[in-house]
Amino acid sequence: MGLISLLISLAAEKKLSSQIWQFNFAFSRYINFVNQRDFHNKVKGTLYPLLLLLLPVALTVLLLDLIQDSILDLIVSTCLLIICFGCVKTRDTYKCYLNSAFKGELTTCDLHYQKLLTDKNLPDYGFGQTLIWLNYRYYIAVMLYFVVFGAAGAVFYRLLCSLDEQQRKIYQQEPESHALTPVYKKILFWADWLPVRIATFGFTIVGHFSKAFPVWLENVFEFNKPPQCVLIGVAQKAEDIMVDEDDCTAEPCLLVRLAKRNVMLFFSVVAILILTEVIS
């Protein structure tokens, strides 16, 4: 059943453009619901961000537990996975960046790049580096959490990422926001620790193994380096980035192609593991 859900979700995610299939739409509705009920004044301290994270996950677990029919369970799990996969805003930003670059509008390219960093609450990485990190977040990590923990795992990870990305907006009326903002980053660090090592090993397979594997090996037991740095460092070694400095599209395109190959590798590996009944 898990393989069928993954297959349908990967095929349908880019085809279903309606906002109802976008995670950001469901997330904004959820945050509005919480704000209307003034939860941030009723629940204090670190309990509030944990409540925001765990409430939808608990409801997802309860919903799937109540479903007794396997076909209905497949339909619900697949729908949730489609919603968790991908990010239309990031994909649109990438397309706009390329269109502006081909027109020679470099200032507009930089605006698209800076907006993406702001929207995703990310450090100042290069545009291609940012895209390959977001590809990991919205595809490979979601896939891994779905395979191991089911639909609730995919919801947990994607919700955690969105809460981290949007925490400035969520806590703009919260007087203790400066103390709460690290909560999601700490959880995300450990939520990403093993998946990033798995994802970067995939880069060594679909890219230049001899160049990328030593870097992967150096970072495999690193417990202090940010997951973004680990993933980007291995990805850059796995792909040749020797390009014209004046061509601002070369690095993003190369890294996006590397990321797509990695997604297909992981889907193939998961499919083999499910078909051989190594995982269910």
DRENLUM-885756 format. One line per 2 residues: for each residue y negated, z, x negated of C-alpha. Coordinates in Angstrom, 3 decimals. Layout:
N
Y,Z,X  ...
END
This chain:
280
0.000,0.000,0.000  -2.367,0.841,-2.847
-1.896,-2.607,-4.399  -2.669,-4.310,-1.088
-5.844,-2.219,-0.710  -6.994,-3.126,-4.232
-6.237,-6.812,-3.741  -8.088,-7.024,-0.423
-11.001,-4.926,-1.678  -11.614,-6.957,-4.837
-11.436,-10.195,-2.833  -13.619,-8.984,0.041
-16.251,-6.915,-1.780  -18.430,-9.875,-2.789
-17.918,-11.703,0.499  -19.026,-8.882,2.794
-22.779,-8.884,2.307  -23.695,-6.892,5.421
-25.358,-3.566,4.608  -22.681,-1.688,6.547
-20.264,-2.538,3.694  -22.646,-1.272,1.017
-22.233,2.246,-0.333  -25.994,2.735,-0.663
-26.374,2.244,3.096  -23.836,4.983,3.894
-25.295,7.193,1.168  -28.860,6.937,2.496
-27.647,7.774,6.004  -25.801,10.805,4.649
-28.833,12.082,2.703  -31.077,11.589,5.765
-28.586,13.566,7.840  -28.629,16.420,5.316
-32.428,16.416,5.029  -32.940,16.451,8.793
-30.912,19.640,8.985  -32.871,21.248,6.153
-29.742,22.134,4.193  -31.653,22.551,0.913
-33.433,25.593,2.363  -30.266,27.064,3.872
-28.033,26.668,0.818  -29.495,27.879,-2.471
-28.728,27.405,-6.142  -25.959,25.210,-7.503
-24.034,25.556,-4.252  -26.317,22.954,-2.663
-25.492,20.018,-4.998  -21.806,20.960,-4.840
-21.952,20.959,-1.045  -23.565,17.499,-1.062
-20.705,16.239,-3.216  -17.702,17.946,-1.655
-18.493,17.682,2.061  -17.875,13.898,2.426
-14.820,14.132,0.164  -13.339,16.908,2.296
-14.021,14.901,5.467  -12.319,11.862,3.913
-9.243,13.919,2.998  -9.126,15.382,6.521
-9.491,11.969,8.171  -6.703,10.392,6.126
-4.495,13.435,6.664  -4.890,13.114,10.431
-3.835,9.455,10.390  -0.107,9.249,10.928
0.230,5.474,11.174  0.714,3.767,7.784
-0.993,0.528,8.851  -4.059,2.392,10.121
-4.091,4.435,6.911  -4.064,1.172,4.927
-6.948,-0.240,6.967  -9.099,2.886,6.613
-8.358,3.270,2.879  -9.120,-0.398,2.248
-12.425,-0.226,4.144  -13.476,2.841,2.161
-12.537,1.144,-1.104  -14.524,-2.002,-0.218
-17.566,0.183,0.426  -17.091,2.058,-2.865
-16.645,-1.088,-4.969  -19.600,-2.886,-6.498
-23.346,-2.648,-6.000  -25.299,-5.450,-4.329
-28.614,-4.256,-5.782  -27.307,-4.426,-9.353
-25.789,-7.867,-8.785  -29.047,-9.147,-7.271
-31.051,-7.722,-10.176  -28.779,-9.538,-12.633
-29.258,-12.834,-10.783  -33.033,-12.367,-10.602
-33.124,-11.539,-14.322  -31.246,-14.744,-15.184
-33.413,-16.864,-12.891  -36.574,-15.464,-14.459
-35.183,-15.987,-17.960  -34.313,-19.633,-17.271
-37.888,-20.150,-16.037  -39.260,-18.552,-19.194
-40.777,-15.607,-17.293  -39.967,-12.946,-19.873
-42.360,-10.382,-18.425  -40.576,-10.630,-15.059
-37.236,-10.224,-16.853  -38.465,-6.984,-18.371
-39.646,-5.766,-14.960  -36.185,-6.375,-13.470
-34.608,-4.568,-16.413  -36.921,-1.547,-16.189
-36.435,-1.315,-12.421  -32.673,-1.249,-12.896
-32.942,1.606,-15.408  -35.177,3.548,-13.021
-32.998,2.919,-9.962  -29.855,4.003,-11.781
-31.458,6.925,-13.653  -30.159,5.631,-16.990
-31.374,5.951,-20.598  -33.120,3.024,-22.274
-30.133,0.856,-23.169  -30.304,-2.918,-23.477
-29.934,-4.980,-20.313  -26.452,-6.213,-21.185
-25.377,-2.699,-22.201  -26.663,-1.334,-18.895
-24.752,-3.996,-16.946  -21.444,-3.334,-18.685
-21.834,0.404,-18.051  -22.556,-0.176,-14.360
-19.610,-2.569,-14.135  -17.398,0.240,-15.407
-18.896,2.664,-12.884  -18.638,0.409,-9.866
-15.264,-1.201,-10.557  -12.933,0.232,-13.188
-13.731,3.926,-12.637  -13.548,3.532,-8.844
-10.233,1.693,-9.239  -8.777,4.428,-11.455
-9.842,7.220,-9.114  -8.428,5.314,-6.146
-5.069,4.742,-7.852  -4.714,8.382,-8.902
-6.349,10.250,-6.003  -6.454,7.709,-3.178
-9.481,6.784,-1.085  -10.878,10.329,-1.349
-10.934,9.954,-5.137  -12.900,6.710,-4.896
-15.367,8.345,-2.488  -15.703,11.349,-4.806
-16.533,9.291,-7.879  -18.891,6.848,-6.194
-20.703,9.654,-4.374  -21.027,11.599,-7.631
-22.611,8.564,-9.319  -25.045,8.019,-6.444
-26.059,11.673,-6.380  -26.744,11.546,-10.110
-28.712,8.299,-9.806  -30.796,9.480,-6.862
-31.167,13.173,-7.682  -34.938,12.880,-8.274
-35.419,11.560,-4.727  -32.935,13.994,-3.210
-34.604,17.054,-4.773  -38.226,15.938,-4.563
-38.918,18.733,-2.068  -36.639,21.233,-3.757
-38.656,23.740,-5.862  -35.696,24.471,-8.102
-34.858,20.828,-8.750  -35.438,21.120,-12.492
-32.594,23.640,-12.668  -30.256,21.651,-10.428
-30.553,18.179,-11.933  -28.027,18.777,-14.762
-25.236,19.680,-12.298  -24.102,16.148,-11.524
-24.461,15.021,-15.130  -22.118,17.801,-16.268
-19.544,16.895,-13.630  -19.915,13.189,-14.400
-19.404,13.794,-18.112  -15.919,15.184,-17.478
-15.212,12.806,-14.586  -15.885,9.912,-16.995
-14.311,11.343,-20.135  -10.750,10.015,-19.696
-11.567,6.889,-17.613  -14.026,5.730,-20.283
-11.326,6.028,-22.969  -8.951,4.030,-20.773
-11.607,1.406,-19.985  -12.642,1.004,-23.620
-9.022,0.555,-24.677  -9.018,-2.359,-22.247
-11.961,-3.835,-24.180  -9.862,-3.786,-27.345
-7.192,-5.835,-25.545  -9.444,-8.452,-23.889
-11.870,-8.612,-26.837  -11.645,-8.455,-30.629
-8.925,-5.869,-31.183  -9.355,-5.581,-34.957
-13.076,-4.827,-34.602  -13.015,-2.690,-31.461
-9.900,-0.569,-31.998  -11.218,1.419,-35.013
-14.350,2.318,-33.013  -12.189,3.298,-30.029
-10.015,5.444,-32.309  -13.074,7.228,-33.721
-14.221,8.183,-30.219  -10.949,8.890,-28.457
-11.129,12.660,-29.050  -14.927,12.922,-29.145
-16.036,15.647,-26.714  -19.784,15.611,-27.321
-20.831,11.956,-27.259  -22.109,10.656,-23.865
-19.568,8.392,-22.123  -22.143,5.561,-21.999
-22.403,5.563,-25.792  -18.635,5.461,-26.207
-18.201,2.567,-23.778  -21.148,0.533,-25.080
-20.160,1.079,-28.719  -16.630,-0.241,-28.194
-17.809,-3.083,-25.924  -20.242,-4.378,-28.545
-17.481,-4.495,-31.154  -15.109,-6.153,-28.705
-17.492,-9.070,-28.140  -19.451,-11.174,-30.625
-23.139,-10.445,-29.999  -24.414,-12.694,-32.803
-26.850,-14.646,-30.668  -30.360,-16.050,-30.871
-32.828,-13.161,-30.623  -35.098,-15.339,-28.491
-32.334,-15.861,-25.907  -32.515,-12.825,-23.624
-29.600,-14.059,-21.456  -26.935,-14.333,-24.161
-26.032,-10.656,-24.585  -25.970,-9.825,-20.832
-23.814,-12.881,-20.065  -21.364,-12.157,-22.889
-20.959,-8.500,-21.935  -20.629,-9.272,-18.219
-17.846,-11.763,-18.991  -16.141,-9.125,-21.136
-16.411,-6.630,-18.271  -14.917,-9.114,-15.790
-11.947,-9.762,-18.075  -11.429,-6.018,-18.344
-11.447,-5.581,-14.555  -8.779,-8.277,-14.197
-6.725,-6.650,-16.958  -6.826,-3.299,-15.192
-5.927,-4.829,-11.857  -2.954,-6.583,-13.486
-1.764,-3.385,-15.181  -2.131,-1.371,-11.954
-0.241,-4.085,-10.040  2.644,-3.987,-12.542
2.790,-0.175,-12.443  2.854,-0.152,-8.640
5.440,-2.944,-8.349  7.714,-1.208,-10.863
7.210,2.070,-8.922  5.801,3.873,-11.943
2.928,4.879,-9.652  2.862,4.799,-5.857
END
